[in-house]
Amino acid sequence: MIRANMAAAPAQGWLARPWGRRAVVAAIFAGAALLYYLTARRTYFYDSDTSTYLELARSLVAGEGYVFDGERHTKFPPGVPLLLAPFAAWFDGDFALLYRIVVTTSLAALAAAAWWLARRGEQRGPWILGLCAASAGWHEFSTGASLSEAPFALALFLLLAVSERVFRGPRPNVSAALLLGLLGTALVLLRSAGLAVAVGILATFVHQHWRGLPALRGPAGRLCGLLAWLPGLLAAGAWMLWTAQPPERPHGGDLGHETSYLALWRLADPREPDRGMLGAAGLLPRLSENLGVEGRHAAEVLTNLPWIPSTGLSPVFAVAMLVCFLGWRRELARENPLGAWVGLAYAGLISLWPYDEGRRFVMPLAPLLFVFAAGGLRDLAGRWRRSTPRSASRLAALGAAAGFLFHAGALFLRGQPASLQSRLDLALWGMLFAAAAAWAWRPLAPSRLLGRAPRLPQLARGSFAACFLLLGAGTIVRVARTNLQLSGAPLRQLGAQQAAEWINEHAPPDACVLATDHAALRYATGRSVALLPVTGNRARLAAALIDERPDYVVINAPRPNEYFKPSETERLALLQEIAPGRLEEVARTERVSIWRIPRD
């Protein structure tokens, strides 16, 4: 009787009724809309990606083609600039409107995720939606941190929702397959990572064809498969051909930062390109390292923790990866396994990517990650019910002991004082072992435990939701303060803003500028701005002076957590050695200095 009640529990309560679920979803959207619109950015932040997208949109509107600063652009696909073209045509410069559009797109992505969860019959759909909306990472990119994540998430969850009709129907659905292919193409054009989705669609078609499911049988089924996966892969191939074209004019100092992501991928570290190219032997170390890095970011998304230390083995990371793996296996066994294949292809792609951008790369997949986690928890619960109390407790104690010893050994071998969070992780491993050992000492069957505490599952879910909200609140407040530019939250790109103001006032319209923040200065000033090469190589810096013939060089003052190495001040010192006496300082603030190079 207890087991029957446990199995029926998810279907009980007002949340299981259609009106109850709709009421909860409406409340989630109302709360998210209020929070996002009130804390979204209002002004231009001089960030590189936003500036590049807006400048490309301007070029499209002006009829100049897909060019940046007069040259063919081969780094970002054209999807986001195309979406921004109407804004550039009619509202250019109205950044409050721009970021309200970003918020609206993010809310539409949540709505697409809600549609996908409903179509797949997800029992915990409102819970998953609520956790996504309350996620600090989702809030950050929804309120202006990026212009590409929200439309990418919108297209992705529309695609996953449509796929339920393509792969689960009783017969082939050609129109749904065509729509799936068009959405796959849109994802490739929005972000280079969209290639993973196109690969995931192809893998799903092969998987489903091998399983012999009715939706892909016969000529109509094969046509559906072709319409589903071919357009996205063709779009990816066309974009790669576009990016393979040589630059229209020489940039002697560039190492790939302004050509294509493929060129950057070949570098050992694009943030420190002087480390050289990545050989075939370096792929496996990059893959293994980045799997851990992106796995920690996925765990941050699932728990709302601001960060998870890389040293040792965090129990949060270990448990999150375990439940996600178990949930991924359940997803792969579904009649429509597209979510599993997209997740696998995406994980492989970002694990080979040379950049670590925090939670940004995994954030658009947040609803999918929560679905994996929910499936993994259901799998663990089923295993727990089927196992004997003594065997389950011993397995848990063994796992906790192994985690404790591994984490302690990693901290010891590191040879440096452990951070507070690393020490807390060690204590948590110890508590998990103590709890499992106590359970092993006096085993208690799941049915007896739930019989004594029937509200334990609801209490666990409520406690997790409360901790999730509390853990994310600090990050949301910090991001909101930065977005609204409140006191104590200075603009990181303040140097670029000050340089742009000086250039607009003092530099002639035909001046050429050399700067690390070249995209922001190009968009804000309209001058020709080239990238100050990210290198300590004197020959490359000298080549940049010859090829670009700059009138001004903009140098940011040292900033915490410098993005590139060597720093701008180190590169300035090399330029002064290369061209002794030619660089004349014409402006300086606490955040930036501007140097003039007289023309010969």
C-alpha positions in Angstrom: 0.0 0.0 0.0 2.8 2.4 0.9 4.5 1.7 -2.4 1.3 2.4 -4.3 0.8 5.7 -2.5 4.4 6.6 -3.2 4.0 5.9 -6.9 0.8 8.0 -7.1 2.2 10.9 -5.1 3.3 13.0 -8.1 -0.3 12.9 -9.4 -1.9 14.1 -6.2 -2.6 17.7 -5.1 -3.8 20.8 -6.8 -0.5 21.2 -8.8 -1.5 18.1 -10.8 -4.7 19.8 -12.0 -4.5 21.8 -15.2 -5.7 25.0 -13.6 -3.2 24.6 -10.8 -0.3 24.2 -13.1 -1.4 27.1 -15.3 -1.7 29.3 -12.2 1.8 28.4 -11.0 3.3 28.9 -14.5 1.6 32.3 -14.7 2.9 33.3 -11.3 6.4 32.3 -12.4 6.2 34.4 -15.5 4.8 37.4 -13.7 7.6 37.3 -11.1 10.3 36.8 -13.7 9.0 39.6 -15.9 8.9 42.0 -12.9 12.4 41.1 -11.8 14.0 41.1 -15.2 12.4 44.3 -16.5 13.2 46.2 -13.3 16.9 45.1 -13.2 17.8 45.1 -16.9 20.5 47.4 -18.2 19.5 50.8 -19.4 22.7 52.1 -21.1 25.6 51.1 -23.3 28.2 49.0 -21.4 30.9 49.1 -24.1 31.2 45.3 -24.1 32.9 43.6 -27.1 30.2 41.1 -28.3 27.3 43.6 -28.0 29.3 46.3 -29.9 30.3 43.8 -32.6 26.7 42.7 -33.1 25.3 46.2 -33.2 28.0 47.4 -35.6 27.3 44.5 -38.0 23.6 45.3 -37.8 24.4 48.9 -38.8 26.4 47.6 -41.8 23.5 45.4 -42.9 21.0 48.3 -42.6 23.4 50.6 -44.6 23.6 48.1 -47.4 27.3 47.5 -46.9 27.0 43.8 -46.4 28.2 41.6 -43.6 31.2 43.8 -42.8 32.8 45.2 -39.7 34.8 48.4 -40.1 34.8 48.0 -43.8 36.0 44.4 -43.9 34.2 41.1 -44.4 33.3 39.7 -40.9 34.1 36.0 -40.3 33.9 35.6 -36.5 30.2 35.7 -35.5 27.5 34.1 -37.6 24.9 36.6 -39.0 21.9 35.5 -37.0 22.0 38.0 -34.1 23.0 41.0 -36.4 20.0 40.1 -38.6 17.7 40.1 -35.6 19.1 43.5 -34.5 18.8 45.1 -38.0 15.3 46.6 -37.3 16.6 48.0 -34.0 19.6 49.5 -35.8 17.4 51.0 -38.5 14.8 52.6 -36.3 16.0 52.8 -32.7 19.8 52.8 -32.8 21.2 54.1 -29.6 18.1 53.4 -27.5 19.7 50.9 -25.1 16.9 50.8 -22.6 14.7 49.5 -25.5 17.4 47.1 -26.6 17.6 45.4 -23.2 13.8 45.3 -22.8 13.9 43.4 -26.1 16.5 41.0 -24.6 14.3 40.5 -21.5 11.2 39.8 -23.7 13.2 37.3 -25.8 14.3 35.5 -22.6 10.8 35.3 -21.3 9.8 33.9 -24.7 12.6 31.3 -24.3 11.0 30.3 -20.9 7.7 30.0 -22.6 9.2 27.8 -25.3 10.7 25.6 -22.5 7.3 25.4 -20.8 5.7 24.3 -24.1 8.5 21.7 -24.5 8.0 20.4 -20.9 4.2 20.2 -21.4 4.6 18.3 -24.7 6.9 15.7 -23.1 4.5 15.3 -20.2 7.0 16.4 -17.6 5.4 16.0 -14.1 7.7 18.5 -12.5 7.4 21.1 -15.3 6.4 24.1 -13.1 9.3 23.2 -10.7 11.8 23.2 -13.5 10.5 26.4 -15.0 10.5 28.1 -11.6 14.1 27.1 -10.9 15.2 28.3 -14.3 13.5 31.7 -13.8 15.1 32.1 -10.4 18.6 31.0 -11.6 21.2 33.8 -11.2 22.8 32.8 -14.5 19.5 33.0 -16.4 18.8 36.4 -14.8 22.2 37.7 -15.8 22.0 36.9 -19.5 18.3 37.9 -19.6 19.0 41.4 -18.4 21.8 42.3 -20.9 25.0 40.4 -20.3 24.7 38.9 -23.7 22.7 39.4 -26.9 23.0 35.9 -28.3 22.0 33.6 -25.4 18.3 34.5 -25.2 17.5 34.0 -28.9 19.6 30.8 -28.9 17.6 29.4 -26.0 14.3 30.4 -27.6 15.2 28.6 -30.9 16.5 25.6 -29.0 13.4 24.9 -26.9 11.1 25.6 -29.9 13.2 22.9 -31.7 12.9 20.5 -28.9 9.1 21.0 -28.6 8.6 20.5 -32.4 10.8 17.4 -32.2 8.2 15.7 -30.1 5.9 15.7 -33.2 8.7 14.6 -35.5 10.1 11.6 -33.5 7.1 10.5 -31.4 4.2 10.6 -33.8 2.5 7.5 -35.2 3.4 8.4 -38.7 5.9 10.7 -40.5 5.2 14.4 -40.2 6.9 16.2 -43.1 5.8 19.8 -42.1 7.1 19.4 -38.5 10.4 17.9 -39.9 10.8 20.9 -42.1 10.2 23.3 -39.2 12.7 21.3 -37.2 15.3 21.7 -39.9 14.6 25.5 -40.2 15.0 25.9 -36.4 18.3 23.9 -36.6 19.5 26.3 -39.3 18.5 29.3 -37.1 20.6 27.9 -34.2 23.7 27.5 -36.4 23.2 31.1 -37.6 22.7 32.5 -34.1 25.8 30.9 -32.5 28.7 28.7 -33.7 27.7 26.3 -31.0 24.5 25.6 -32.9 26.6 23.1 -34.9 26.2 20.8 -31.9 22.4 20.9 -32.3 22.6 20.0 -36.0 24.9 17.1 -35.1 22.4 16.1 -32.3 19.5 16.0 -34.8 21.5 13.8 -37.2 22.5 11.4 -34.3 18.8 11.2 -33.3 17.7 10.4 -36.8 20.3 7.6 -37.0 19.3 6.3 -33.6 15.6 6.4 -34.3 16.1 4.7 -37.7 18.1 2.0 -36.0 15.3 1.5 -33.5 12.8 1.2 -36.3 10.3 3.7 -34.9 7.2 4.3 -37.1 7.7 8.1 -37.4 10.7 7.5 -39.7 9.7 4.5 -41.7 9.3 4.4 -45.4 10.1 7.1 -48.0 8.1 9.7 -46.1 10.1 8.9 -42.9 13.4 9.2 -44.7 12.3 12.5 -46.2 11.5 13.7 -42.7 14.9 12.7 -41.4 16.6 14.5 -44.4 14.5 17.7 -43.8 15.3 17.6 -40.1 19.1 17.3 -40.1 20.3 18.4 -43.6 19.5 22.2 -43.4 21.4 22.8 -40.2 24.5 21.0 -41.4 24.4 22.8 -44.8 24.2 26.1 -42.9 27.2 25.1 -40.8 29.2 24.1 -43.9 28.3 27.4 -45.7 29.4 29.4 -42.6 32.7 27.5 -42.4 33.4 28.2 -46.1 32.7 31.9 -45.4 35.1 32.0 -42.5 37.8 30.1 -44.4 38.2 33.1 -46.8 41.5 35.0 -46.3 41.4 38.5 -44.8 40.7 41.3 -47.3 43.8 43.2 -46.0 46.8 42.2 -43.9 46.7 42.4 -40.2 50.3 41.5 -39.3 49.8 41.2 -35.6 46.5 39.3 -35.5 46.6 35.7 -34.2 43.0 34.9 -35.0 41.0 37.1 -32.7 39.4 38.9 -35.6 39.3 36.1 -38.2 37.3 33.2 -37.0 36.7 30.9 -34.0 38.3 28.1 -35.9 41.6 30.0 -35.9 41.2 30.7 -32.2 40.4 27.0 -31.6 43.8 26.1 -32.9 45.5 28.2 -30.3 46.6 26.6 -27.0 45.0 29.5 -25.2 43.4 32.5 -27.1 43.8 34.6 -24.0 47.5 34.1 -24.0 48.2 33.3 -27.7 52.0 33.5 -27.3 51.7 29.9 -25.8 51.5 28.8 -29.5 49.3 26.4 -31.4 47.5 23.4 -30.0 48.9 20.1 -31.3 46.9 16.9 -31.7 48.4 15.7 -28.4 46.9 18.7 -26.7 43.3 17.9 -27.6 42.8 15.1 -25.0 44.2 17.3 -22.1 41.9 20.2 -23.1 38.9 17.8 -23.4 39.5 16.3 -19.9 40.2 19.6 -18.3 37.2 21.4 -19.9 34.8 18.5 -19.1 35.5 19.2 -15.4 35.3 23.0 -15.9 32.0 22.9 -17.8 30.7 20.2 -15.4 31.3 22.5 -12.5 29.5 25.3 -14.3 26.5 22.9 -14.9 26.5 22.1 -11.2 26.5 25.9 -10.5 23.4 26.2 -12.7 21.7 23.4 -11.0 22.4 24.7 -7.4 22.6 28.5 -7.9 26.0 28.4 -6.2 28.1 31.4 -7.3 31.1 29.2 -8.0 32.5 25.7 -7.3 36.2 25.4 -6.6 38.3 23.5 -9.1 40.6 21.9 -6.5 39.6 18.4 -5.3 36.2 16.9 -5.8 33.3 19.0 -4.6 30.4 16.8 -3.3 28.0 19.2 -5.0 29.7 18.7 -8.3 29.9 14.9 -7.8 26.3 14.5 -6.9 25.1 16.9 -9.7 27.2 15.0 -12.4 25.9 11.6 -11.1 22.2 12.6 -11.3 22.7 14.3 -14.7 24.4 11.2 -16.1 21.6 9.0 -14.8 19.0 11.4 -16.2 20.8 11.6 -19.5 20.6 7.8 -19.8 16.8 8.0 -19.1 16.5 10.7 -21.8 18.4 8.5 -24.3 15.9 5.7 -23.7 12.9 7.9 -24.5 10.9 7.5 -27.7 12.4 10.9 -28.6 16.0 11.0 -27.5 16.9 14.3 -29.1 17.5 16.1 -25.8 20.1 13.5 -24.9 21.9 13.7 -28.2 21.9 17.5 -28.2 23.2 17.5 -24.7 26.0 15.1 -25.5 27.0 16.9 -28.7 26.9 20.3 -27.0 29.0 19.0 -24.0 31.6 17.7 -26.5 31.8 20.9 -28.4 32.2 23.2 -25.4 34.7 20.8 -23.8 36.9 21.3 -26.9 36.4 25.0 -26.9 39.4 27.1 -25.8 37.5 29.6 -23.7 36.1 29.4 -20.2 33.3 32.0 -20.0 31.8 30.9 -16.7 28.2 29.7 -16.8 27.5 31.5 -20.1 28.0 28.5 -22.4 25.8 26.0 -20.4 23.1 28.6 -19.3 20.9 28.4 -22.5 20.5 24.7 -21.8 19.4 25.2 -18.2 15.9 23.7 -18.6 17.4 20.6 -20.3 19.9 20.3 -17.4 17.1 20.4 -14.9 15.3 17.7 -16.9 18.4 15.5 -16.7 18.7 16.2 -13.0 15.0 15.4 -12.3 15.3 12.2 -14.3 18.4 11.2 -12.5 16.8 11.8 -9.1 13.9 9.6 -10.1 16.3 6.9 -11.2 18.2 7.1 -7.9 14.9 7.0 -6.0 13.9 3.9 -7.9 17.2 2.2 -7.3 16.9 3.1 -3.6 13.5 1.5 -3.3 14.6 -1.7 -5.1 17.8 -2.2 -3.1 18.1 -3.6 0.4 18.7 -1.0 3.1 22.0 -2.5 4.1 23.4 -2.6 0.6 22.3 0.9 -0.2 23.7 2.3 3.0 27.1 0.6 2.5 27.3 1.8 -1.1 26.5 5.4 0.0 29.2 5.2 2.8 31.8 3.8 0.4 31.1 6.6 -2.1 31.3 9.3 0.6 34.5 7.8 2.0 36.1 7.8 -1.5 35.0 11.4 -2.1 36.4 12.5 1.3 39.8 10.8 0.7 40.1 12.1 -2.9 39.2 15.6 -1.9 41.6 15.5 1.1 44.4 14.1 -1.0 43.9 16.8 -3.7 44.0 19.6 -1.1 47.2 18.1 0.5 49.0 17.7 -2.8 48.2 21.2 -3.8 50.5 22.5 -1.1 48.6 25.7 -0.5 46.1 26.8 2.1 42.7 25.6 1.1 39.9 28.1 0.5 36.9 28.3 2.8 34.6 26.5 0.3 37.1 23.7 -0.2 37.2 23.2 3.6 33.4 23.2 3.6 33.4 20.6 0.9 35.7 18.4 3.0 33.3 18.8 6.0 30.3 18.0 3.8 32.0 14.7 2.6 32.6 13.9 6.2 29.0 14.5 7.2 27.7 12.4 4.2 30.0 9.5 5.3 28.8 9.8 8.9 25.1 9.8 7.8 25.7 6.8 5.6 27.6 5.0 8.3 24.8 5.6 10.8 22.3 4.3 8.3 24.4 1.2 7.7 24.6 0.7 11.5 20.8 0.8 11.8 19.3 0.2 8.3 15.9 1.6 7.7 13.9 0.6 4.6 12.6 3.4 2.4 9.0 2.3 3.0 9.5 2.5 6.8 11.3 5.9 6.5 8.5 7.4 4.4 5.9 5.8 6.6 7.4 7.6 9.6 7.9 10.8 7.6 5.3 10.9 4.7 6.0 14.5 4.0 9.8 14.0 3.6 9.8 14.3 -0.3 7.8 17.6 -0.1 10.1 18.9 2.7 13.2 18.0 0.6 11.8 19.8 -2.4 10.8 22.9 -0.4 14.2 23.0 1.4 16.1 22.8 -1.9 13.9 25.6 -3.5 14.6 27.8 -0.5 18.3 27.2 -0.6 18.3 27.7 -4.4 16.7 31.1 -4.0 18.9 32.2 -1.1 22.1 31.1 -2.9 21.2 33.0 -6.1 19.9 36.2 -4.3 23.4 37.6 -3.7 24.5 37.2 -7.4 21.2 38.6 -8.6 21.6 41.7 -6.4 25.2 42.2 -7.6 24.2 41.9 -11.3 21.3 44.2 -10.7 23.5 46.8 -9.1 25.9 46.6 -12.0 23.1 46.7 -14.6 21.6 49.8 -13.0 25.1 51.3 -12.4 24.4 52.0 -8.8 27.1 53.4 -6.5 29.7 50.8 -5.6 29.2 48.9 -8.9 31.6 50.6 -11.4 31.5 49.9 -15.1 34.3 47.4 -16.0 34.7 49.0 -19.4 34.9 52.5 -18.0 38.2 53.0 -19.8 36.6 52.3 -23.2 33.8 54.8 -22.4 36.3 57.5 -21.4 38.5 56.8 -24.5 35.4 57.0 -26.8 34.4 60.3 -25.3 37.9 61.8 -25.9 38.1 60.4 -29.4 34.7 61.8 -30.4 35.8 65.2 -29.2 39.4 65.4 -30.3 40.2 62.9 -33.0 39.5 63.6 -36.7 36.9 61.5 -38.5 39.5 59.6 -40.5 41.7 58.7 -37.5 42.8 55.2 -37.1 43.0 53.7 -33.5 44.7 50.7 -32.1 43.0 49.3 -29.0 42.1 46.1 -27.1 38.5 47.3 -26.8 38.4 47.9 -30.6 34.8 46.7 -31.2 33.4 49.1 -28.5 35.4 52.0 -29.8 34.5 51.3 -33.4 30.8 51.3 -32.5 30.9 54.3 -30.2 33.1 56.5 -32.4 32.7 55.4 -36.0 36.5 55.6 -36.4 38.5 52.9 -37.9 39.7 50.8 -35.0 42.0 47.8 -35.2 42.9 45.3 -32.5 46.0 45.9 -30.4 47.6 42.5 -31.0 47.5 40.2 -27.9 51.1 39.3 -28.0 54.5 40.0 -26.4 56.2 39.3 -29.8 58.0 42.4 -31.0 57.7 41.4 -34.6 54.0 41.1 -34.5 53.5 44.4 -32.7 55.8 46.1 -35.2 53.8 44.5 -38.1 50.6 45.9 -36.6 52.1 49.4 -36.6 53.1 49.0 -40.3 49.8 47.4 -41.5 47.3 49.5 -39.4 49.2 52.8 -39.4 47.4 54.0 -36.3 47.1 57.6 -35.2 46.2 56.7 -31.6 46.8 53.8 -29.3 44.4 53.3 -26.4 45.7 51.5 -23.3 43.5 50.4 -20.3 45.0 50.7 -16.9 45.6 47.4 -15.1 42.3 45.7 -14.2 41.7 42.8 -11.8 41.4 39.4 -13.5 42.9 40.6 -16.8 41.3 38.9 -19.8 44.3 38.8 -22.0 48.0 38.2 -21.4 50.3 40.1 -21.8 48.5 43.0 -20.2 48.0 46.3 -22.2 50.6 48.1 -20.1 53.2 45.4 -21.0 52.3 45.7 -24.7 52.6 49.5 -24.5 56.1 49.2 -23.1 57.0 47.0 -26.1 55.5 49.5 -28.5 57.6 52.3 -26.9 60.7 50.2 -27.4 59.7 49.4 -31.1 59.0 53.1 -31.9 61.2 55.0 -29.4 60.0 58.6 -28.9 57.1 58.3 -31.3 54.3 57.6 -28.8 53.1 60.9 -27.3 50.6 60.7 -24.4 47.7 63.1 -25.1 45.1 62.0 -22.4 45.1 60.0 -19.2 42.5 59.1 -16.5 42.7 56.6 -13.8 41.2 54.0 -16.1 42.8 54.7 -19.5 45.6 56.5 -21.4 45.6 57.6 -25.0 48.8 57.9 -27.1 49.3 59.7 -30.4 51.6 58.4 -33.1 52.4 61.2 -35.5 52.2 60.2 -39.2 55.4 60.3 -41.2 
